[in-house]
């Protein structure tokens, strides 16, 4: 089926996934409205009065809830947003979701009820959390300290996520689908850190720590309490092996394999000082 969108709202437009979606839509010639607090019009998930101006005139929207769909209150907000979007004529919503999270599934249900057309992207842990997220500082310092053991995870590359999101936004083939977006290989966090160390060509340590130590170290960064609680929940509850499986949905949508974690590490860290 051909491309069928002209105007797209991208919420979280300055975030890790949103900015990639904005870039790809713009390159394909679509009219993009970046949804962010600094946008014009401004968009803020915490200020529902900003939603209507951002949604007016849009045909589709990429829904990236901040800071995460696992946050308390997220299902209600997403349901209200989806209902308003439909009322204002937005015909399709593509939701960035998580795997194995009851809270994320509640957000998905809220979207399904309110949206005319929907696609759901259930994502594994982003590979870019090591290079663009809260772990980037730990990589630079030479030690990654997390409250997680030898639990494997199919880290997914955000460039793959953005490519799938754009296909879901601009073509009709993915309406009503829920995709499991994973990388092609299971790695523990220790193995992922080892891959990055090999690319960097310098020692990089992974250390499993207690939940109490983890919370204390996050508080010293500092991070907001809600973010500390979210990260603690994700590491101590969701990372229990429930998501230790790879899926081929990226290949099915894009017609090419998902990007391997080592390819991500080479691209993200290969040009940095100390890398081979």
C-alpha positions as a Markdown table, in Angstrom:
| # | Residue | x | y | z |
|---|---|---|---|---|
| 1 | Unk | 0.0 | 0.0 | 0.0 |
| 2 | Unk | 1.2 | 3.5 | -0.7 |
| 3 | Unk | 2.0 | 6.3 | 1.7 |
| 4 | Unk | -1.1 | 7.9 | 3.1 |
| 5 | Unk | -0.2 | 10.7 | 5.5 |
| 6 | Unk | 0.6 | 14.4 | 5.1 |
| 7 | Unk | 0.7 | 16.0 | 8.6 |
| 8 | Unk | 2.1 | 14.2 | 11.6 |
| 9 | Unk | 2.4 | 15.2 | 15.3 |
| 10 | Unk | 5.4 | 13.6 | 17.0 |
| 11 | Unk | 5.2 | 13.8 | 20.7 |
| 12 | Unk | 8.5 | 13.5 | 22.6 |
| 13 | Unk | 10.1 | 15.1 | 19.6 |
| 14 | Unk | 13.3 | 16.0 | 21.4 |
| 15 | Unk | 13.6 | 12.5 | 23.0 |
| 16 | Unk | 15.6 | 9.5 | 21.8 |
| 17 | Unk | 12.9 | 8.0 | 19.7 |
| 18 | Unk | 10.9 | 11.1 | 18.8 |
| 19 | Unk | 13.8 | 13.0 | 17.2 |
| 20 | Unk | 14.6 | 10.1 | 15.0 |
| 21 | Unk | 11.0 | 9.8 | 13.9 |
| 22 | Unk | 10.9 | 13.6 | 13.1 |
| 23 | Unk | 14.1 | 13.3 | 11.0 |
| 24 | Unk | 12.8 | 10.3 | 9.0 |
| 25 | Unk | 9.4 | 11.8 | 8.3 |
| 26 | Unk | 10.9 | 15.1 | 7.2 |
| 27 | Unk | 13.3 | 13.3 | 4.8 |
| 28 | Unk | 10.3 | 11.6 | 3.2 |
| 29 | Unk | 8.7 | 14.9 | 2.6 |
| 30 | Unk | 6.0 | 14.9 | 5.2 |
| 31 | Unk | 4.8 | 17.9 | 7.2 |
| 32 | Unk | 5.9 | 17.3 | 10.8 |
| 33 | Unk | 4.8 | 19.1 | 13.9 |
| 34 | Unk | 7.4 | 18.4 | 16.7 |
| 35 | Unk | 5.5 | 18.0 | 20.0 |
| 36 | Unk | 7.7 | 19.3 | 22.9 |
| 37 | Unk | 7.6 | 21.9 | 25.6 |
| 38 | Unk | 9.7 | 24.1 | 23.4 |
| 39 | Unk | 7.6 | 23.6 | 20.3 |
| 40 | Unk | 5.3 | 26.0 | 18.5 |
| 41 | Unk | 2.7 | 25.3 | 19.6 |
| 42 | Unk | 4.1 | 23.9 | 22.8 |
| 43 | Unk | 3.1 | 20.3 | 23.9 |
| 44 | Unk | 3.4 | 19.0 | 27.4 |
| 45 | Unk | 1.9 | 15.7 | 28.7 |
| 46 | Unk | 1.5 | 17.4 | 32.1 |
| 47 | Unk | -0.6 | 20.3 | 30.6 |
| 48 | Unk | -3.7 | 18.9 | 28.8 |
| 49 | Unk | -4.6 | 22.4 | 27.6 |
| 50 | Unk | -1.6 | 22.2 | 25.2 |
| 51 | Unk | -2.8 | 19.1 | 23.5 |
| 52 | Unk | -5.6 | 20.6 | 21.3 |
| 53 | Unk | -3.4 | 23.2 | 19.6 |
| 54 | Unk | -0.8 | 20.6 | 18.9 |
| 55 | Unk | -3.3 | 18.1 | 17.5 |
| 56 | Unk | -5.3 | 20.4 | 15.3 |
| 57 | Unk | -4.8 | 19.8 | 11.6 |
| 58 | Unk | -2.8 | 16.6 | 12.1 |
| 59 | Unk | -3.7 | 13.3 | 10.4 |
| 60 | Unk | -1.5 | 11.0 | 12.4 |
| 61 | Unk | 0.5 | 11.1 | 15.7 |
| 62 | Unk | 3.4 | 9.3 | 17.2 |
| 63 | Unk | 2.7 | 8.8 | 20.9 |
| 64 | Unk | 5.8 | 8.7 | 23.1 |
| 65 | Unk | 4.6 | 9.3 | 26.7 |
| 66 | Unk | 7.1 | 11.0 | 29.0 |
| 67 | Unk | 8.8 | 9.8 | 31.0 |
| 68 | Unk | 7.5 | 6.3 | 30.4 |
| 69 | Unk | 4.3 | 4.3 | 29.9 |
| 70 | Unk | 5.0 | 2.5 | 33.2 |
| 71 | Unk | 4.4 | 5.7 | 35.2 |
| 72 | Unk | 1.3 | 6.0 | 37.4 |
| 73 | Unk | -1.4 | 7.8 | 35.6 |
| 74 | Unk | -0.1 | 7.1 | 32.1 |
| 75 | Unk | -3.1 | 5.0 | 30.9 |
| 76 | Unk | -5.5 | 7.7 | 31.8 |
| 77 | Unk | -3.5 | 10.4 | 30.1 |
| 78 | Unk | -3.0 | 8.3 | 27.0 |
| 79 | Unk | -6.7 | 7.5 | 26.9 |
| 80 | Unk | -7.6 | 11.1 | 27.2 |
| 81 | Unk | -5.1 | 12.1 | 24.6 |
| 82 | Unk | -6.3 | 9.5 | 22.1 |
| 83 | Unk | -10.0 | 10.5 | 22.6 |
| 84 | Unk | -9.1 | 14.1 | 22.0 |
| 85 | Unk | -7.1 | 13.3 | 19.0 |
| 86 | Unk | -9.9 | 11.3 | 17.5 |
| 87 | Unk | -12.4 | 14.1 | 18.2 |
| 88 | Unk | -10.1 | 16.5 | 16.4 |
| 89 | Unk | -9.8 | 14.3 | 13.3 |
| 90 | Unk | -6.5 | 12.5 | 13.9 |
| 91 | Unk | -7.1 | 9.2 | 12.2 |
| 92 | Unk | -4.1 | 7.1 | 13.3 |
| 93 | Unk | -2.0 | 6.8 | 16.5 |
| 94 | Unk | 1.3 | 4.9 | 16.8 |
| 95 | Unk | 2.2 | 4.2 | 20.5 |
| 96 | Unk | 5.7 | 3.5 | 21.8 |
| 97 | Unk | 5.1 | 0.9 | 24.4 |
| 98 | Unk | 7.2 | -1.5 | 26.6 |
| 99 | Unk | 7.4 | -5.3 | 26.8 |
| 100 | Unk | 6.2 | -7.3 | 29.8 |
| 101 | Unk | 4.8 | -4.3 | 31.7 |
| 102 | Unk | 1.2 | -4.4 | 33.0 |
| 103 | Unk | 1.2 | -0.6 | 33.1 |
| 104 | Unk | 2.2 | -0.4 | 29.4 |
| 105 | Unk | -0.5 | -2.9 | 28.5 |
| 106 | Unk | -3.1 | -0.7 | 30.2 |
| 107 | Unk | -1.9 | 2.2 | 28.1 |
| 108 | Unk | -2.3 | 0.1 | 25.0 |
| 109 | Unk | -5.8 | -0.8 | 26.0 |
| 110 | Unk | -6.7 | 2.9 | 26.5 |
| 111 | Unk | -5.3 | 3.7 | 23.1 |
| 112 | Unk | -7.2 | 0.9 | 21.4 |
| 113 | Unk | -10.5 | 2.0 | 22.9 |
| 114 | Unk | -10.2 | 5.7 | 21.7 |
| 115 | Unk | -8.2 | 5.6 | 18.5 |
| 116 | Unk | -9.8 | 5.2 | 15.0 |
| 117 | Unk | -6.6 | 3.5 | 13.8 |
| 118 | Unk | -3.7 | 2.3 | 15.9 |
| 119 | Unk | -0.4 | 0.5 | 15.9 |
| 120 | Unk | 1.5 | -0.5 | 19.0 |
| 121 | Unk | 5.3 | -0.9 | 19.2 |
| 122 | Unk | 6.4 | -2.9 | 22.2 |
| 123 | Unk | 10.0 | -2.3 | 22.6 |
| 124 | Unk | 12.9 | -4.0 | 24.4 |
| 125 | Unk | 15.5 | -2.0 | 26.3 |
| 126 | Unk | 17.0 | 0.6 | 23.9 |
| 127 | Unk | 20.6 | 0.0 | 23.0 |
| 128 | Unk | 21.0 | 3.8 | 23.0 |
| 129 | Unk | 20.5 | 3.9 | 26.8 |
| 130 | Unk | 24.2 | 3.1 | 26.9 |
| 131 | Unk | 25.2 | 6.0 | 24.7 |
| 132 | Unk | 22.4 | 8.6 | 25.1 |
| 133 | Unk | 20.6 | 7.7 | 28.3 |
| 134 | Unk | 21.5 | 7.6 | 32.0 |
| 135 | Unk | 24.2 | 4.9 | 31.4 |
| 136 | Unk | 26.3 | 7.1 | 29.2 |
| 137 | Unk | 28.1 | 8.6 | 32.1 |
| 138 | Unk | 28.8 | 5.2 | 33.6 |
| 139 | Unk | 30.4 | 4.1 | 30.3 |
| 140 | Unk | 32.6 | 7.2 | 30.2 |
| 141 | Unk | 33.6 | 6.6 | 33.8 |
| 142 | Unk | 34.6 | 2.9 | 33.1 |
| 143 | Unk | 32.1 | 1.1 | 35.3 |
| 144 | Unk | 28.4 | 0.2 | 34.9 |
| 145 | Unk | 26.7 | -0.5 | 38.2 |
| 146 | Unk | 23.2 | -2.0 | 38.1 |
| 147 | Unk | 20.9 | -4.1 | 40.3 |
| 148 | Unk | 20.6 | -6.9 | 37.7 |
| 149 | Unk | 22.2 | -10.3 | 37.3 |
| 150 | Unk | 22.6 | -12.6 | 34.3 |
| 151 | Unk | 19.2 | -11.9 | 32.9 |
| 152 | Unk | 19.3 | -11.8 | 29.0 |
| 153 | Unk | 17.6 | -9.0 | 27.1 |
| 154 | Unk | 17.2 | -8.5 | 23.3 |
| 155 | Unk | 18.4 | -4.9 | 23.2 |
| 156 | Unk | 16.8 | -3.0 | 20.3 |
| 157 | Unk | 18.3 | -0.3 | 18.3 |
| 158 | Unk | 16.3 | 3.0 | 18.3 |
| 159 | Unk | 17.0 | 3.5 | 14.6 |
| 160 | Unk | 15.1 | 0.3 | 13.9 |
| 161 | Unk | 12.3 | 1.5 | 16.2 |
| 162 | Unk | 12.1 | 4.8 | 14.4 |
| 163 | Unk | 12.0 | 3.1 | 11.0 |
| 164 | Unk | 9.1 | 0.8 | 12.1 |
| 165 | Unk | 7.3 | 3.8 | 13.6 |
| 166 | Unk | 7.5 | 5.8 | 10.4 |
| 167 | Unk | 6.2 | 2.8 | 8.3 |
| 168 | Unk | 3.3 | 2.5 | 10.7 |
| 169 | Unk | 2.5 | 6.2 | 10.5 |
| 170 | Unk | 2.7 | 6.7 | 6.8 |
| 171 | Unk | 1.3 | 3.4 | 5.3 |
| 172 | Unk | -1.9 | 1.5 | 5.9 |
| 173 | Unk | -0.4 | -2.0 | 6.2 |
| 174 | Unk | 0.2 | -1.9 | 10.0 |
| 175 | Unk | -3.1 | -0.7 | 11.3 |
| 176 | Unk | -4.4 | -2.8 | 14.2 |
| 177 | Unk | -1.0 | -4.5 | 14.7 |
| 178 | Unk | 1.0 | -4.9 | 17.9 |
| 179 | Unk | 4.7 | -5.4 | 17.1 |
| 180 | Unk | 7.3 | -6.8 | 19.4 |
| 181 | Unk | 10.5 | -4.9 | 18.6 |
| 182 | Unk | 13.7 | -6.7 | 19.7 |
| 183 | Unk | 17.3 | -7.0 | 18.6 |
| 184 | Unk | 18.3 | -10.3 | 17.0 |
| 185 | Unk | 20.4 | -11.5 | 19.9 |
| 186 | Unk | 20.0 | -12.0 | 23.7 |
| 187 | Unk | 22.7 | -10.4 | 25.9 |
| 188 | Unk | 23.0 | -9.9 | 29.6 |
| 189 | Unk | 23.9 | -6.4 | 30.7 |
| 190 | Unk | 27.4 | -7.7 | 31.5 |
| 191 | Unk | 27.8 | -9.0 | 28.0 |
| 192 | Unk | 26.5 | -5.8 | 26.5 |
| 193 | Unk | 29.1 | -3.8 | 28.5 |
| 194 | Unk | 31.7 | -6.3 | 27.3 |
| 195 | Unk | 30.8 | -5.6 | 23.7 |
| 196 | Unk | 31.1 | -1.9 | 24.2 |
| 197 | Unk | 34.5 | -2.4 | 25.9 |
| 198 | Unk | 35.8 | -4.3 | 22.9 |
| 199 | Unk | 34.8 | -1.5 | 20.6 |
| 200 | Unk | 36.3 | 1.1 | 22.9 |
| 201 | Unk | 39.5 | -0.9 | 23.3 |
| 202 | Unk | 39.7 | -0.1 | 27.0 |
| 203 | Unk | 38.6 | -1.8 | 30.2 |
| 204 | Unk | 35.0 | -1.4 | 31.1 |
| 205 | Unk | 33.5 | -3.1 | 34.2 |
| 206 | Unk | 30.0 | -4.3 | 34.9 |
| 207 | Unk | 29.1 | -4.6 | 38.6 |
| 208 | Unk | 25.9 | -6.1 | 40.0 |
| 209 | Unk | 24.8 | -4.0 | 43.0 |
| 210 | Unk | 22.0 | -4.0 | 45.5 |
| 211 | Unk | 18.8 | -2.1 | 45.0 |
| 212 | Unk | 19.6 | 0.1 | 47.9 |
| 213 | Unk | 23.0 | 1.1 | 46.4 |
| 214 | Unk | 21.4 | 1.7 | 43.0 |
| 215 | Unk | 18.8 | 4.0 | 44.5 |
| 216 | Unk | 21.4 | 5.9 | 46.4 |
| 217 | Unk | 23.6 | 6.3 | 43.3 |
| 218 | Unk | 20.7 | 7.5 | 41.2 |
| 219 | Unk | 19.8 | 10.0 | 43.9 |
| 220 | Unk | 23.4 | 11.4 | 43.8 |
| 221 | Unk | 23.2 | 12.2 | 40.0 |
| 222 | Unk | 20.6 | 13.6 | 40.8 |
| 223 | Unk | 17.3 | 12.3 | 39.3 |
| 224 | Unk | 13.7 | 13.1 | 40.2 |
| 225 | Unk | 12.2 | 10.6 | 42.7 |
| 226 | Unk | 9.7 | 9.4 | 40.0 |
| 227 | Unk | 12.5 | 8.5 | 37.6 |
| 228 | Unk | 14.4 | 6.7 | 40.4 |
| 229 | Unk | 11.3 | 4.7 | 41.2 |
| 230 | Unk | 10.7 | 4.0 | 37.6 |
| 231 | Unk | 14.3 | 2.7 | 36.9 |
| 232 | Unk | 14.2 | 0.7 | 40.1 |
| 233 | Unk | 10.9 | -1.0 | 39.0 |
| 234 | Unk | 12.2 | -1.7 | 35.5 |
| 235 | Unk | 15.5 | -3.3 | 36.8 |
| 236 | Unk | 14.1 | -5.2 | 39.7 |
| 237 | Unk | 10.7 | -6.3 | 38.4 |
| 238 | Unk | 10.6 | -6.3 | 34.6 |
| 239 | Unk | 14.1 | -7.7 | 34.2 |
| 240 | Unk | 13.2 | -11.1 | 35.5 |
| 241 | Unk | 13.5 | -13.1 | 32.3 |
| 242 | Unk | 9.9 | -12.5 | 31.1 |
| 243 | Unk | 11.3 | -10.7 | 28.0 |
| 244 | Unk | 14.1 | -13.1 | 27.2 |
| 245 | Unk | 13.0 | -13.9 | 23.7 |
| 246 | Unk | 13.7 | -12.4 | 20.3 |
| 247 | Unk | 11.1 | -11.6 | 17.6 |
| 248 | Unk | 11.3 | -11.0 | 13.9 |
| 249 | Unk | 8.7 | -8.2 | 13.7 |
| 250 | Unk | 11.4 | -5.6 | 12.7 |
| 251 | Unk | 12.4 | -7.8 | 9.7 |
| 252 | Unk | 8.8 | -8.4 | 8.8 |
| 253 | Unk | 8.0 | -4.7 | 8.7 |
| 254 | Unk | 11.3 | -3.4 | 7.2 |
| 255 | Unk | 12.3 | -6.3 | 5.0 |
| 256 | Unk | 15.8 | -6.4 | 6.6 |
| 257 | Unk | 17.2 | -7.9 | 9.8 |
| 258 | Unk | 17.2 | -6.0 | 13.1 |
| 259 | Unk | 20.5 | -4.3 | 13.9 |
| 260 | Unk | 22.7 | -6.3 | 16.1 |
| 261 | Unk | 24.0 | -4.8 | 19.4 |
| 262 | Unk | 27.6 | -5.0 | 18.3 |
| 263 | Unk | 26.8 | -2.9 | 15.2 |
| 264 | Unk | 25.2 | -0.3 | 17.5 |
| 265 | Unk | 28.2 | -0.3 | 19.7 |
| 266 | Unk | 30.6 | 0.1 | 16.8 |
| 267 | Unk | 28.5 | 3.1 | 15.4 |
| 268 | Unk | 28.1 | 4.7 | 18.8 |
| 269 | Unk | 31.5 | 4.2 | 20.4 |
| 270 | Unk | 33.8 | 3.3 | 17.5 |
| 271 | Unk | 34.9 | 6.9 | 16.8 |
| 272 | Unk | 35.4 | 7.9 | 20.4 |
| 273 | Unk | 38.8 | 8.5 | 22.0 |
| 274 | Unk | 40.4 | 5.2 | 23.1 |
| 275 | Unk | 38.5 | 3.1 | 20.5 |
| 276 | Unk | 40.4 | 0.8 | 18.2 |
